[in-house]
Amino acid sequence: MTTTVTTKGQVTIPKPVRDFLGIVPGSKVDFHRASDGSVVITRADRKQPPSRFGNLRGHAGDGLDTDAIMALTRGET
């Protein structure tokens, strides 16, 4: 698919690409360069897949407060 760049540097994303990525007015997109030098467009506002560490985020252990965590970090008993 080919599109033309305007004098402002804007392009229209072709409808099949918008439909494939689920891009609607107000969606955010991201451009990044792939290792082969090509430029890839992705939808930036879609939720990322869950991390395998996501359920551990924010947990330092049951019942530990900041002082207890700092004591463990410092090797205090």
Secondary structure, 3 states (H helix, E strand, C coil): CCCCCCCCCCCCCCHHHHHHHCCCCCCCEEEEECCCCCEEEEECCCCCCCCCCHHHCCCCCCCCCHHHHHHHHHCCC
